[in-house]
Amino acid sequence: MVFSSMIFLWIFFPIVFMGNFILYKIGNFRLVNFFLLIASLFFYAWGEPLYVFLMVFTVYCNWKLGLALEKSEHHRNKILVVTILLNLALLGWFKYAGMLVSTFCTLLGITYVMPEIPLPIGISFFTFQALSYVIDVYRGECKGQKSFSRLLLYVSFFPQLIAGPIVKYKDVEAQIEKRALTVSKTAEGIRRFSYGLGKKVLIANVLAAVADSLYGLGISEVSSPMVWVASLCYTFQIYYDFSGYSDMAIGLGKMFGFDFKENFNYPYISFSIREFWRRWHISLSSWFREYVYISLGGSRKGKLRTYRNLLLVFFLTGLWHGASWNFVFWGMFHGAFLVIERVGIGKLLEKQKILAWIYTFIVVHFGWVFFRIEDIKEGFAYLKRMVLPWRYMESGYSLFEFIDGRTLLSMGFALVGMGVFQHLSSGKIGKKLLAAEYLEIAFCTVILCFSLISLTGNTYNPFIYFRF
């Protein structure tokens, strides 16, 4: 079940929202949490009827190990190691076993087809959340949760369960214990959800159809202009797809009394790759920085160690996104540019803002080609068509067979929404417009109406980050 499905919008969400509101008014907060827990488990079981037990088992193990960690005085390091190995073993088996076996067989020249292991939805997200809980208990940054049901609610809470943002336990510990439902927070949640739904349905879905059609032709069938259109559509698709889902998750959280941290902050207006990762998938980059990069020594032990730590973190970042070497390559691609910026180019970028933005957008844009195309060699072939356009102008298809007025309109909104409006709204006129709440209410209403109409008439509703 996805947030942009009719079942969620018209059946699941209204029932859960009203049930939560009624129980909150009754004043039994334990019953409120229990109701949200049952709803969240049902939400996950809708798409994963068997793997819901895997998630519950994972949380139970981490709950027990977290309590043991808090009580222990002499075996804390061993308990932490066992916890990390257990979580990574489960993640490794379901997500990476096929990739590793295939790689070893290729290296040894063995022909073996490993049976496909179904990937539990959102396993990377709930594994990282469970790990952050135990590590924070180990560090003394939060206390072990005595109630299994409350820890299970933290991990399984449906707004952020299957696609983030990755919520650290210490950030919502107090909210799980007690939170307030207010009119203002609910209104803010509806506003945020509306924007997110619009991003997903009115921009990402439209551009996804074009990107999928063009990439589906194969490298020999596409001209250079077609490759540029496909890659640009995908660049904006993945941003509006994921940031839209994060907006919906944050909005839903507010409607149920939770405050989740931001996950995107206009990453396509960044002036360096370093800044890009401060704005893109913030919950993931902060997770790796806090639990991996800093643990390795960060930038405290010399330049060479810093570069090594950066490359290792982005190797893991790429691997987190998928069990395929193109994701690893994509992660190392970003890591390499982070190292290059630290070596010296970063100072030049600070002085040349326009050049810095062009450089950053091109690097990110080219990187998405390898993220989208599983075969790295084929990815370079697409890149070759982009940088040598005069050699690849012929195709058996016309570009206008794939794009229409709706595509151009969605691309226009995508360009404005990537950060341009943010700068415009910082001026006096923009602030006055934003202060007129009735205008935003009307705008959100229009977005909701058009989104629902689009969903009613179109079954094409993909979501990229579900596979992670």
PyMOL commands that set and color helices and strands:
alter all, ss='L'
color gray80, all
select helices_A, chain A and resi 6-26+29-47+51-71+76-108+123-139+148-156+158-161+169-177+183-215+219-221+224-255+267-269+273-279+282-293+303-321+325-351+353-372+376-387+389-391+399-401+405-424+428-435+437-457+464-467
alter helices_A, ss='H'
color red, helices_A
deselect
rebuild
show_as cartoon
